[in-house]
Amino acid sequence: MSVSRFTSSPGRRYVRFVCSWVYCTSDTENESASRAITVSEGDMYLHPSATVVASGKVTFTVTNGGQAHHEFVIVTGDPTGTTGEPGKVTETNHIGGAEGPEIGDISPGQTETLTARLTPGTYTAMCNLPGHFGAGMHFQFVVQ
Ligand SMILES: [Cu+2]
């Protein structure tokens, strides 16, 4: 079956290949590109695959390799030294406001994703469960 489908329109397949990989690539990047960062988190760390991304729709794929539950929250700027709820830094600058996107809980061994449309600036990704930011569960990244 696959042989007959392939041989019925070899020309069209070739044109589609050229378009998607040569002529249309720049449009895709400018308007609907999804920037991806893979994050390993655990007890008590947060390690990103990249710390500079292009603005637009950025997808974070977060795997909890630790023994404890963790979360994944993004704020603008650097909340280091601020005070939020007991044991936490403030989430005043949470992306998208207080109800903006985040991953509220990642069980040990699980992978969750978060997609957010980000404008240029400096951001901090963190686990803000009590004591976890202070223990080292955060990193900064720049959106260009
Ligand atoms: Cu944590």
Backbone and ligand atoms as CSV (ligand in chain L), in Angstrom:
chain,resi,resn,atom,element,x,y,z
A,1,MET,N,N,0.838,-1.202,0.000
A,1,MET,CA,C,0.000,0.000,0.000
A,1,MET,C,C,0.876,1.257,0.000
A,2,SER,N,N,1.838,1.255,0.803
A,2,SER,CA,C,2.679,2.440,0.869
A,2,SER,C,C,3.459,2.647,-0.417
A,3,VAL,N,N,3.734,1.554,-1.126
A,3,VAL,CA,C,4.476,1.687,-2.379
A,3,VAL,C,C,3.629,2.414,-3.420
A,4,SER,N,N,2.344,2.028,-3.539
A,4,SER,CA,C,1.508,2.664,-4.555
A,4,SER,C,C,1.283,4.146,-4.211
A,5,ARG,N,N,1.142,4.478,-2.944
A,5,ARG,CA,C,0.935,5.867,-2.572
A,5,ARG,C,C,2.179,6.701,-2.914
A,6,PHE,N,N,3.316,6.112,-2.690
A,6,PHE,CA,C,4.557,6.836,-2.951
A,6,PHE,C,C,4.761,7.102,-4.424
A,7,THR,N,N,4.457,6.083,-5.265
A,7,THR,CA,C,4.729,6.230,-6.688
A,7,THR,C,C,3.640,7.011,-7.407
A,8,SER,N,N,2.489,7.252,-6.785
A,8,SER,CA,C,1.414,7.922,-7.493
A,8,SER,C,C,1.686,9.415,-7.677
A,9,SER,N,N,2.441,10.026,-6.753
A,9,SER,CA,C,2.669,11.463,-6.896
A,9,SER,C,C,4.048,11.856,-6.370
A,10,PRO,N,N,5.061,11.314,-6.997
A,10,PRO,CA,C,6.414,11.630,-6.528
A,10,PRO,C,C,6.730,13.118,-6.663
A,11,GLY,N,N,6.182,13.764,-7.677
A,11,GLY,CA,C,6.466,15.182,-7.877
A,11,GLY,C,C,5.934,16.030,-6.743
A,12,ARG,N,N,4.713,15.752,-6.305
A,12,ARG,CA,C,4.126,16.545,-5.234
A,12,ARG,C,C,4.921,16.390,-3.935
A,13,ARG,N,N,5.344,15.164,-3.686
A,13,ARG,CA,C,6.108,14.940,-2.453
A,13,ARG,C,C,7.396,15.763,-2.471
A,14,TYR,N,N,8.000,15.841,-3.629
A,14,TYR,CA,C,9.251,16.589,-3.735
A,14,TYR,C,C,9.008,18.082,-3.496
A,15,VAL,N,N,7.958,18.620,-4.065
A,15,VAL,CA,C,7.660,20.036,-3.893
A,15,VAL,C,C,7.406,20.351,-2.421
A,16,ARG,N,N,6.641,19.486,-1.772
A,16,ARG,CA,C,6.334,19.731,-0.366
A,16,ARG,C,C,7.611,19.723,0.476
A,17,PHE,N,N,8.499,18.829,0.148
A,17,PHE,CA,C,9.766,18.755,0.883
A,17,PHE,C,C,10.551,20.057,0.734
A,18,VAL,N,N,10.646,20.550,-0.502
A,18,VAL,CA,C,11.407,21.775,-0.748
A,18,VAL,C,C,10.794,22.940,0.008
A,19,CYS,N,N,9.474,23.048,-0.026
A,19,CYS,CA,C,8.810,24.164,0.628
A,19,CYS,C,C,9.069,24.146,2.127
A,20,SER,N,N,8.870,23.002,2.756
A,20,SER,CA,C,8.938,22.988,4.212
A,20,SER,C,C,10.350,23.175,4.728
A,21,TRP,N,N,11.339,22.787,3.947
A,21,TRP,CA,C,12.692,22.864,4.489
A,21,TRP,C,C,13.521,24.022,3.947
A,22,VAL,N,N,13.083,24.633,2.871
A,22,VAL,CA,C,13.875,25.735,2.322
A,22,VAL,C,C,13.110,27.044,2.354
A,23,TYR,N,N,11.992,27.134,1.626
A,23,TYR,CA,C,11.331,28.419,1.465
A,23,TYR,C,C,10.501,28.842,2.673
A,24,CYS,N,N,9.932,27.905,3.385
A,24,CYS,CA,C,8.982,28.268,4.421
A,24,CYS,C,C,9.601,28.317,5.816
A,25,THR,N,N,10.843,27.988,5.939
A,25,THR,CA,C,11.441,27.886,7.267
A,25,THR,C,C,11.438,29.223,8.008
A,26,SER,N,N,11.782,30.308,7.321
A,26,SER,CA,C,11.873,31.583,8.024
A,26,SER,C,C,10.507,32.051,8.513
A,27,ASP,N,N,9.466,31.840,7.709
A,27,ASP,CA,C,8.135,32.237,8.160
A,27,ASP,C,C,7.742,31.480,9.422
A,28,THR,N,N,8.026,30.196,9.438
A,28,THR,CA,C,7.664,29.381,10.589
A,28,THR,C,C,8.372,29.885,11.847
A,29,GLU,N,N,9.621,30.217,11.717
A,29,GLU,CA,C,10.367,30.661,12.897
A,29,GLU,C,C,9.858,31.992,13.429
A,30,ASN,N,N,9.480,32.893,12.491
A,30,ASN,CA,C,9.094,34.220,12.944
A,30,ASN,C,C,7.715,34.262,13.593
A,31,GLU,N,N,6.806,33.427,13.117
A,31,GLU,CA,C,5.424,33.624,13.534
A,31,GLU,C,C,4.887,32.564,14.488
A,32,SER,N,N,5.326,31.355,14.364
A,32,SER,CA,C,4.719,30.340,15.223
A,32,SER,C,C,5.757,29.354,15.756
A,33,ALA,N,N,6.992,29.804,15.883
A,33,ALA,CA,C,8.033,28.898,16.352
A,33,ALA,C,C,7.808,28.525,17.811
A,34,SER,N,N,8.059,27.289,18.139
A,34,SER,CA,C,7.987,26.845,19.520
A,34,SER,C,C,9.399,26.616,20.019
A,35,ARG,N,N,9.825,27.412,20.937
A,35,ARG,CA,C,11.156,27.259,21.507
A,35,ARG,C,C,11.085,26.251,22.656
A,36,ALA,N,N,12.027,25.362,22.703
A,36,ALA,CA,C,11.946,24.268,23.674
A,36,ALA,C,C,13.119,24.293,24.653
A,37,ILE,N,N,12.808,24.123,25.915
A,37,ILE,CA,C,13.828,23.952,26.942
A,37,ILE,C,C,13.480,22.694,27.728
A,38,THR,N,N,14.430,21.820,27.847
A,38,THR,CA,C,14.246,20.619,28.661
A,38,THR,C,C,14.847,20.876,30.029
A,39,VAL,N,N,14.104,20.539,31.067
A,39,VAL,CA,C,14.549,20.825,32.424
A,39,VAL,C,C,14.576,19.537,33.247
A,40,SER,N,N,15.708,19.294,33.881
A,40,SER,CA,C,15.803,18.204,34.853
A,40,SER,C,C,15.704,18.809,36.233
A,41,GLU,N,N,14.762,18.341,37.037
A,41,GLU,CA,C,14.710,18.827,38.408
A,41,GLU,C,C,14.710,17.646,39.362
A,42,GLY,N,N,15.116,17.937,40.585
A,42,GLY,CA,C,15.205,16.881,41.582
A,42,GLY,C,C,15.472,17.503,42.933
A,43,ASP,N,N,16.051,16.726,43.832
A,43,ASP,CA,C,16.215,17.166,45.229
A,43,ASP,C,C,17.652,17.659,45.451
A,44,MET,N,N,17.975,18.904,45.399
A,44,MET,CA,C,17.171,20.101,45.170
A,44,MET,C,C,17.852,20.898,44.066
A,45,TYR,N,N,17.538,20.622,42.861
A,45,TYR,CA,C,18.175,21.299,41.740
A,45,TYR,C,C,17.181,21.483,40.593
A,46,LEU,N,N,17.584,22.361,39.668
A,46,LEU,CA,C,16.792,22.649,38.484
A,46,LEU,C,C,17.793,22.922,37.373
A,47,HIS,N,N,17.951,21.998,36.441
A,47,HIS,CA,C,18.985,22.121,35.420
A,47,HIS,C,C,18.360,22.248,34.032
A,48,PRO,N,N,18.505,23.427,33.386
A,48,PRO,CA,C,17.941,23.639,32.050
A,48,PRO,C,C,18.884,23.233,30.934
A,49,SER,N,N,18.315,22.863,29.788
A,49,SER,CA,C,19.134,22.535,28.618
A,49,SER,C,C,19.606,23.789,27.905
A,50,ALA,N,N,18.961,24.923,28.172
A,50,ALA,CA,C,19.346,26.191,27.557
A,50,ALA,C,C,18.919,27.325,28.472
A,51,THR,N,N,19.628,28.460,28.416
A,51,THR,CA,C,19.250,29.609,29.229
A,51,THR,C,C,19.023,30.851,28.376
A,52,VAL,N,N,19.051,30.684,27.049
A,52,VAL,CA,C,18.705,31.773,26.129
A,52,VAL,C,C,17.767,31.198,25.072
A,53,VAL,N,N,16.603,31.843,24.902
A,53,VAL,CA,C,15.652,31.393,23.886
A,53,VAL,C,C,15.108,32.604,23.144
A,54,ALA,N,N,14.534,32.375,21.981
A,54,ALA,CA,C,13.892,33.443,21.228
A,54,ALA,C,C,12.500,33.693,21.788
A,55,SER,N,N,12.014,34.910,21.629
A,55,SER,CA,C,10.675,35.226,22.116
A,55,SER,C,C,9.628,34.477,21.297
A,56,GLY,N,N,8.483,34.318,21.891
A,56,GLY,CA,C,7.399,33.572,21.248
A,56,GLY,C,C,6.925,32.455,22.158
A,57,LYS,N,N,6.407,31.416,21.546
A,57,LYS,CA,C,5.844,30.303,22.315
A,57,LYS,C,C,6.968,29.352,22.726
A,58,VAL,N,N,7.253,29.315,24.009
A,58,VAL,CA,C,8.345,28.496,24.534
A,58,VAL,C,C,7.751,27.327,25.312
A,59,THR,N,N,8.246,26.126,25.027
A,59,THR,CA,C,7.761,24.937,25.724
A,59,THR,C,C,8.839,24.392,26.648
A,60,PHE,N,N,8.456,24.198,27.899
A,60,PHE,CA,C,9.344,23.618,28.893
A,60,PHE,C,C,8.890,22.187,29.164
A,61,THR,N,N,9.801,21.251,29.010
A,61,THR,CA,C,9.515,19.859,29.323
A,61,THR,C,C,10.305,19.514,30.573
A,62,VAL,N,N,9.588,19.286,31.669
A,62,VAL,CA,C,10.220,19.196,32.979
A,62,VAL,C,C,10.082,17.778,33.537
A,63,THR,N,N,11.200,17.167,33.855
A,63,THR,CA,C,11.200,15.831,34.438
A,63,THR,C,C,11.697,15.892,35.871
A,64,ASN,N,N,10.918,15.310,36.768
A,64,ASN,CA,C,11.311,15.245,38.179
A,64,ASN,C,C,12.040,13.931,38.433
A,65,GLY,N,N,13.360,14.035,38.564
A,65,GLY,CA,C,14.168,12.858,38.843
A,65,GLY,C,C,14.445,12.646,40.313
A,66,GLY,N,N,13.758,13.397,41.155
A,66,GLY,CA,C,14.004,13.313,42.597
A,66,GLY,C,C,13.066,12.345,43.301
A,67,GLN,N,N,13.163,12.326,44.619
A,67,GLN,CA,C,12.320,11.464,45.454
A,67,GLN,C,C,11.096,12.208,45.977
A,68,ALA,N,N,11.155,13.540,45.920
A,68,ALA,CA,C,10.075,14.372,46.459
A,68,ALA,C,C,9.261,14.985,45.323
A,69,HIS,N,N,8.059,15.476,45.652
A,69,HIS,CA,C,7.269,16.232,44.686
A,69,HIS,C,C,7.892,17.614,44.497
A,70,HIS,N,N,7.781,18.129,43.272
A,70,HIS,CA,C,8.262,19.476,42.992
A,70,HIS,C,C,7.256,20.171,42.087
A,71,GLU,N,N,7.526,21.460,41.824
A,71,GLU,CA,C,6.680,22.224,40.914
A,71,GLU,C,C,7.569,22.999,39.959
A,72,PHE,N,N,6.949,23.729,39.037
A,72,PHE,CA,C,7.726,24.510,38.069
A,72,PHE,C,C,6.976,25.813,37.814
A,73,VAL,N,N,7.570,26.899,38.293
A,73,VAL,CA,C,6.933,28.217,38.241
A,73,VAL,C,C,7.896,29.194,37.585
A,74,ILE,N,N,7.374,30.103,36.772
A,74,ILE,CA,C,8.207,31.109,36.112
A,74,ILE,C,C,7.730,32.500,36.508
A,75,VAL,N,N,8.697,33.337,36.874
A,75,VAL,CA,C,8.420,34.747,37.162
A,75,VAL,C,C,9.368,35.602,36.333
A,76,THR,N,N,9.001,36.852,36.117
A,76,THR,CA,C,9.924,37.773,35.474
A,76,THR,C,C,10.923,38.279,36.506
A,77,GLY,N,N,12.116,38.636,36.028
A,77,GLY,CA,C,13.118,39.181,36.934
A,77,GLY,C,C,13.729,38.129,37.823
A,78,ASP,N,N,14.217,38.570,38.982
A,78,ASP,CA,C,14.910,37.682,39.930
A,78,ASP,C,C,14.318,37.857,41.324
A,79,PRO,N,N,13.589,36.856,41.820
A,79,PRO,CA,C,12.944,36.979,43.128
A,79,PRO,C,C,13.867,36.671,44.316
A,80,THR,N,N,15.126,36.439,44.033
A,80,THR,CA,C,16.068,36.108,45.116
A,80,THR,C,C,16.029,37.180,46.209
A,81,GLY,N,N,15.877,36.767,47.447
A,81,GLY,CA,C,15.881,37.692,48.571
A,81,GLY,C,C,14.518,38.257,48.921
A,82,THR,N,N,13.508,37.984,48.102
A,82,THR,CA,C,12.162,38.459,48.418
A,82,THR,C,C,11.481,37.483,49.375
A,83,THR,N,N,10.352,37.932,49.949
A,83,THR,CA,C,9.615,37.095,50.879
A,83,THR,C,C,8.190,36.914,50.393
A,84,GLY,N,N,7.781,35.672,50.242
A,84,GLY,CA,C,6.403,35.369,49.875
A,84,GLY,C,C,5.733,34.668,51.028
A,85,GLU,N,N,4.994,33.615,50.736
A,85,GLU,CA,C,4.422,32.799,51.799
A,85,GLU,C,C,5.573,32.137,52.548
A,86,PRO,N,N,5.312,31.629,53.761
A,86,PRO,CA,C,6.422,31.079,54.573
A,86,PRO,C,C,7.317,30.108,53.803
A,87,GLY,N,N,8.613,30.408,53.807
A,87,GLY,CA,C,9.567,29.539,53.139
A,87,GLY,C,C,9.677,29.738,51.650
A,88,LYS,N,N,8.928,30.720,51.124
A,88,LYS,CA,C,8.896,30.930,49.671
A,88,LYS,C,C,9.367,32.342,49.329
A,89,VAL,N,N,9.792,32.509,48.062
A,89,VAL,CA,C,9.996,33.852,47.532
A,89,VAL,C,C,8.666,34.324,46.950
A,90,THR,N,N,8.573,35.607,46.680
A,90,THR,CA,C,7.308,36.131,46.173
A,90,THR,C,C,7.046,35.667,44.745
A,91,GLU,N,N,5.762,35.487,44.413
A,91,GLU,CA,C,5.357,35.162,43.042
A,91,GLU,C,C,4.576,36.325,42.435
A,92,THR,N,N,4.860,37.533,42.935
A,92,THR,CA,C,4.179,38.735,42.432
A,92,THR,C,C,4.340,38.883,40.930
A,93,ASN,N,N,5.499,38.507,40.414
A,93,ASN,CA,C,5.777,38.669,38.983
A,93,ASN,C,C,5.554,37.383,38.183
A,94,HIS,N,N,4.672,36.526,38.670
A,94,HIS,CA,C,4.299,35.287,37.977
A,94,HIS,C,C,3.888,35.603,36.542
A,95,ILE,N,N,4.413,34.863,35.569
A,95,ILE,CA,C,4.030,35.107,34.173
A,95,ILE,C,C,2.529,34.889,34.001
A,96,GLY,N,N,1.907,35.815,33.281
A,96,GLY,CA,C,0.472,35.709,33.042
A,96,GLY,C,C,-0.371,36.095,34.245
A,97,GLY,N,N,0.247,36.670,35.286
A,97,GLY,CA,C,-0.495,37.027,36.490
A,97,GLY,C,C,-0.657,35.854,37.426
A,98,ALA,N,N,-1.417,36.075,38.498
A,98,ALA,CA,C,-1.560,35.057,39.547
A,98,ALA,C,C,-2.146,33.747,39.017
A,99,GLU,N,N,-2.971,33.853,37.971
A,99,GLU,CA,C,-3.594,32.647,37.410
A,99,GLU,C,C,-2.874,32.190,36.142
A,100,GLY,N,N,-1.675,32.701,35.922
A,100,GLY,CA,C,-0.920,32.349,34.725
A,100,GLY,C,C,-0.446,30.915,34.746
A,101,PRO,N,N,0.152,30.477,33.643
A,101,PRO,CA,C,0.537,29.060,33.524
A,101,PRO,C,C,1.687,28.665,34.446
A,102,GLU,N,N,1.576,27.482,35.008
A,102,GLU,CA,C,2.651,26.880,35.794
A,102,GLU,C,C,2.359,25.383,35.890
A,103,ILE,N,N,3.345,24.641,36.376
A,103,ILE,CA,C,3.124,23.227,36.675
A,103,ILE,C,C,3.100,23.122,38.191
A,104,GLY,N,N,1.920,22.886,38.741
A,104,GLY,CA,C,1.749,22.953,40.182
A,104,GLY,C,C,2.309,21.770,40.940
A,105,ASP,N,N,2.426,20.628,40.265
A,105,ASP,CA,C,2.940,19.447,40.962
A,105,ASP,C,C,3.502,18.460,39.937
A,106,ILE,N,N,4.703,18.010,40.207
A,106,ILE,CA,C,5.306,16.960,39.382
A,106,ILE,C,C,5.741,15.841,40.325
A,107,SER,N,N,5.122,14.691,40.159
A,107,SER,CA,C,5.441,13.550,41.021
A,107,SER,C,C,6.826,13.011,40.668
A,108,PRO,N,N,7.467,12.340,41.612
A,108,PRO,CA,C,8.760,11.724,41.326
A,108,PRO,C,C,8.672,10.816,40.093
A,109,GLY,N,N,9.608,11.022,39.170
A,109,GLY,CA,C,9.649,10.190,37.983
A,109,GLY,C,C,8.778,10.656,36.834
A,110,GLN,N,N,7.969,11.694,37.064
A,110,GLN,CA,C,7.035,12.142,36.041
A,110,GLN,C,C,7.601,13.285,35.199
A,111,THR,N,N,7.084,13.436,33.993
A,111,THR,CA,C,7.438,14.533,33.104
A,111,THR,C,C,6.176,15.321,32.783
A,112,GLU,N,N,6.257,16.630,32.928
A,112,GLU,CA,C,5.132,17.510,32.603
A,112,GLU,C,C,5.635,18.613,31.684
A,113,THR,N,N,4.723,19.221,30.935
A,113,THR,CA,C,5.131,20.306,30.050
A,113,THR,C,C,4.367,21.587,30.369
A,114,LEU,N,N,5.022,22.688,30.074
A,114,LEU,CA,C,4.428,24.021,30.237
A,114,LEU,C,C,4.772,24.820,28.993
A,115,THR,N,N,3.771,25.388,28.349
A,115,THR,CA,C,4.002,26.255,27.198
A,115,THR,C,C,3.526,27.655,27.537
A,116,ALA,N,N,4.381,28.628,27.274
A,116,ALA,CA,C,4.035,30.014,27.588
A,116,ALA,C,C,4.545,30.920,26.480
A,117,ARG,N,N,3.792,31.952,26.178
A,117,ARG,CA,C,4.223,32.937,25.192
A,117,ARG,C,C,5.015,34.003,25.938
A,118,LEU,N,N,6.299,34.090,25.663
A,118,LEU,CA,C,7.185,34.966,26.433
A,118,LEU,C,C,7.748,36.094,25.570
A,119,THR,N,N,7.765,37.283,26.131
A,119,THR,CA,C,8.343,38.448,25.469
A,119,THR,C,C,9.777,38.617,25.954
A,120,PRO,N,N,10.587,39.413,25.241
A,120,PRO,CA,C,11.996,39.562,25.633
A,120,PRO,C,C,12.163,40.055,27.074
A,121,GLY,N,N,13.146,39.513,27.753
A,121,GLY,CA,C,13.416,39.913,29.137
A,121,GLY,C,C,14.153,38.813,29.874
A,122,THR,N,N,14.355,39.048,31.172
A,122,THR,CA,C,15.004,38.066,32.037
A,122,THR,C,C,13.959,37.417,32.936
A,123,TYR,N,N,14.032,36.117,33.046
A,123,TYR,CA,C,13.048,35.357,33.813
A,123,TYR,C,C,13.753,34.428,34.796
A,124,THR,N,N,13.015,34.012,35.815
A,124,THR,CA,C,13.512,32.986,36.720
A,124,THR,C,C,12.510,31.839,36.753
A,125,ALA,N,N,13.019,30.629,36.512
A,125,ALA,CA,C,12.207,29.426,36.665
A,125,ALA,C,C,12.581,28.802,38.002
A,126,MET,N,N,11.581,28.276,38.711
A,126,MET,CA,C,11.880,27.793,40.062
A,126,MET,C,C,10.848,26.772,40.529
A,127,CYS,N,N,11.248,26.050,41.578
A,127,CYS,CA,C,10.295,25.310,42.395
A,127,CYS,C,C,10.166,26.123,43.671
A,128,ASN,N,N,8.945,26.594,43.932
A,128,ASN,CA,C,8.750,27.493,45.076
A,128,ASN,C,C,7.983,26.820,46.208
A,129,LEU,N,N,8.106,25.511,46.303
A,129,LEU,CA,C,7.576,24.854,47.500
A,129,LEU,C,C,8.423,25.331,48.679
A,130,PRO,N,N,7.858,25.328,49.889
A,130,PRO,CA,C,8.594,25.894,51.030
A,130,PRO,C,C,10.016,25.338,51.156
A,131,GLY,N,N,10.979,26.257,51.124
A,131,GLY,CA,C,12.381,25.899,51.294
A,131,GLY,C,C,13.100,25.473,50.027
A,132,HIS,N,N,12.372,25.195,48.963
A,132,HIS,CA,C,13.019,24.638,47.782
A,132,HIS,C,C,13.802,25.672,46.979
A,133,PHE,N,N,13.279,26.915,46.885
A,133,PHE,CA,C,14.046,27.956,46.180
A,133,PHE,C,C,15.366,28.174,46.914
A,134,GLY,N,N,15.285,28.330,48.212
A,134,GLY,CA,C,16.484,28.565,49.009
A,134,GLY,C,C,17.480,27.424,48.936
A,135,ALA,N,N,16.993,26.222,48.681
A,135,ALA,CA,C,17.869,25.051,48.598
A,135,ALA,C,C,18.528,24.932,47.229
A,136,GLY,N,N,18.146,25.809,46.292
A,136,GLY,CA,C,18.817,25.831,45.007
A,136,GLY,C,C,17.956,25.502,43.799
A,137,MET,N,N,16.638,25.389,44.001
A,137,MET,CA,C,15.802,24.975,42.870
A,137,MET,C,C,15.338,26.178,42.039
A,138,HIS,N,N,16.271,26.749,41.303
A,138,HIS,CA,C,15.919,27.861,40.415
A,138,HIS,C,C,17.034,28.085,39.410
A,139,PHE,N,N,16.656,28.701,38.272
A,139,PHE,CA,C,17.651,29.175,37.313
A,139,PHE,C,C,17.074,30.367,36.552
A,140,GLN,N,N,17.992,31.190,36.072
A,140,GLN,CA,C,17.562,32.338,35.268
A,140,GLN,C,C,17.698,32.010,33.796
A,141,PHE,N,N,16.836,32.590,32.976
A,141,PHE,CA,C,17.004,32.489,31.536
A,141,PHE,C,C,16.585,33.795,30.869
A,142,VAL,N,N,17.100,33.990,29.678
A,142,VAL,CA,C,16.862,35.233,28.939
A,142,VAL,C,C,16.067,34.921,27.683
A,143,VAL,N,N,15.031,35.706,27.452
A,143,VAL,CA,C,14.265,35.632,26.214
A,143,VAL,C,C,14.677,36.803,25.341
A,144,GLN,N,N,15.130,36.511,24.141
A,144,GLN,CA,C,15.628,37.561,23.244
A,144,GLN,C,C,14.580,37.959,22.214
L,1,CU,CU,CU,10.979,21.507,44.741
